[in-house]
Amino acid sequence: MSKAGKIAIGRKAPDFTLDGTGDEWSLEAAAGRNVVMYFYPRDNTPGCTQEGESFTEHFPQFKKARTTIVGVSADTVASHEKFKAKMGFPFDLLSDPDQAVCKLYDVIQEKSMYGKKYMGIERSTFLIDAQGVLRQEWRKVKVAGHAEAVLTAVQAL
């Protein structure tokens, strides 16, 4: 169980609703399909772009496995729309400006850049099954090979 006790593998994932590139999106509305929800720090940054491209590359296999992919960051819907259009992502990006969902999934962590510490989104991915149960989580994600690992987990459900 995570430190905050909000989420745990094998338990129902907490529901939420956020605005995104495809209008409003809620976990509850995705019931009946697997959901891959990946949290990322910022639109238009190298790692986040590479991660989105990797999920895009494997999108047909995720779709075949009845799996919805959504990306979540604190960026605005307008920023997400530009990023999605520029990169041609076939999935929605959700905006969490007050980081409420990020906190719910415990992805706000202390980070360090150029020796300065700050709180930010730790690259993390959650796999939720068609019944809404959290099946797997990846934290401190390294982008290379990640989408493939998630796809393997989806196909094993």
Secondary structure, 3 states (H helix, E strand, C coil): CCCCCCCCCCCECCCCEEEECCEEEECHHHCCCEEEEEECCCCCCHHHHHHHHHHHHCHHHHHHCCEEEEEEECCCHHHHHHHHHHHCCCCEEEECCCCHHHHHCCCEEEEEECCEEEEEECCEEEEECCCCEEEEEECCCCCCCHHHHHHHHHHCC
